[in-house]
Amino acid sequence: MLLVSMINTQIIANYTDGSDTIRIDTTRLFSKLNGIAFWYADSIHATEPRQFASLRFTDTFPSQIKVSPQLVQKDIYLKFSVANKADTLIAFYFSPGIYFKEIKLYRLNIPGMGVEELKYYDDDVSGYDKIELGPHQTATYFVKLQFIRTNTHTFSPVLIRDFYLGAYIVNFQSAEKSGNNITFVFSGILLMMIFYSIAVYLLNHNAEFLYYTGYAFCLGLMLFLKSCFFRTPSLFNNFFEAYLDFVMQSAGTFIYLAFLRKFLDTKNNFPWLQKLMIAQQIIIIISLSLFSYLYFGTNNFILQNKVENVSKFLWVTGASIFVLYTLNKKQRTLNYLAAGHTFLIVGGLASLYLISNPVSIAFRDDHPGPLSNSITYYELGLAIELMFFLTALAFKNKTDIIDRTKERERLKLKTEMQDFEKQLAVLSAQQEERNRISADMHDELGSGVTHIRLMSEIVKAKMKSNVLPEIDKISNSANELIIKMNTLIWTMKSDNDSVESLITYIRIYALEFFENTLIKCIVNIPASIPNIELTGGKRRNLFLGVKESLNNVLKHSKAGRLIISFQIDTKLVISIKDDGIGIDLDNLRRFGSGLTNIKKRMEGIDGSYLIENNVDGGAKTTFELSL
């Protein structure tokens, strides 16, 4: 390939005999017809082959020509002469360039000034017509050309020696190889974006990534086909350049707008952008419908080309409005997308300039490479736009994760609050039930037991000295039952669920319990008691533990003095200290199951219980309960 390229740069001159006749025998590889062939343009199908000789071929074919829409709608005629002064027949090929839907080659028949069409079907290569010229012959040829309906023509007629045709085609199609390689790489990147978008959709069910998949597919396939069929004259490539290229661009732009609407949630977040993008999508549908009608239903390429150009202008205008709209919006996702759109607009305009400007066309043909390839700048803008899009996507994902986390925490807190409210409702119902039961016990059972005690006392008074022991037992049992019932009622009543109520009740009970005994009871109450809630179960177990301890002091301590103290901070500490004979810690059987019950009660409410001897005599019992 390097050798072929070196030959091409050295042997491209036109060999003539000085009268605009090409010396094919001295043309070593190929010869351009610029400045040698004459050309003429006329309305489509307005000239018959028998009229070719009478056409006024007044202009030589220029070195560069910009194919205007008006020229696309005409038949182009070329006239050139070829001489073979060698002693052997020479075969060569004619090629006008690419993107022609009709190429017909004729040879002038001098005697009758008529022409004959040349056809070599067995040896023709698509886009290249074969010509044979005998030894010492000179011939004049006419070529009738008709462009396909696109504005990306390569109109550069050339004669190629038959042995060089294969190398010429390879070299012609590889002129922009580096640019094509860049396009293939970018198509691969878009393919990876398709896989990524599908994966995101399958994992998160985000519908906008289905839209992005469609956009990347349309764009990637368009670029791939443009590079794959670059400078390849074929029916499919002609259809692609004339129609399918614009259709895929339109479809990709339409889907991308749908993606942006979903991705940015413009309906809720940016209503004005929502209207703008919907308007752009409507314009795309209208322009695509009109473009298809003009392509398939008419021969009016001028109007078809205007529809395409106006559509692209409106795309650029819409993207520019989008960028301007985001300048005063402090929304980072929107700003990243706008920055990407800016580079895409610049790349698209640079690409359009290289396609349409005659000076750039000449430079591109004379200096092939990625920097002279119009699609390179479009792809560069797309690449930068893709980088900003991925940045916007990463930022949006980060924001979504934070928002989802906050939402989960909010829902979790809401659920906890609901559970807490349910617990409060249950607790309130329980407290109401406890209050009802305690009221019923006080009103019904209390009065009944009091009546039994009263009747037993009346019986005792009437029997005087003949009181039966069973009557005394009934009276004592009634008294004990009243005390226990009062304790139970106090425990159940929700109004008493506080530390203050417990301390007050213990004080009253202790003073009454030791009132008619030999033990002096002293209760030390703190100057101020904090308002701390204490449930009925805890109050009951603490009181019953204290009650059992007081009962043990009365039965076993032989004490003359008893001090009950309270300490309140993070714990409630109740200490019962007497000045009696103390306790034999190694032999606690005489206390029976009382101490064991106290310990179980305190462990049941996550408290602790300790009984020990004082240093100065007597015993000390300590109850601790965390508040």
Order of alpha helices (4+ residues) and beta strands (2+ residues): alpha-beta-beta-beta-beta-alpha-beta-beta-beta-beta-beta-beta-beta-alpha-alpha-alpha-alpha-alpha-alpha-alpha-alpha-alpha-alpha-alpha-alpha-alpha-alpha-beta-alpha-beta-beta-alpha-beta-beta
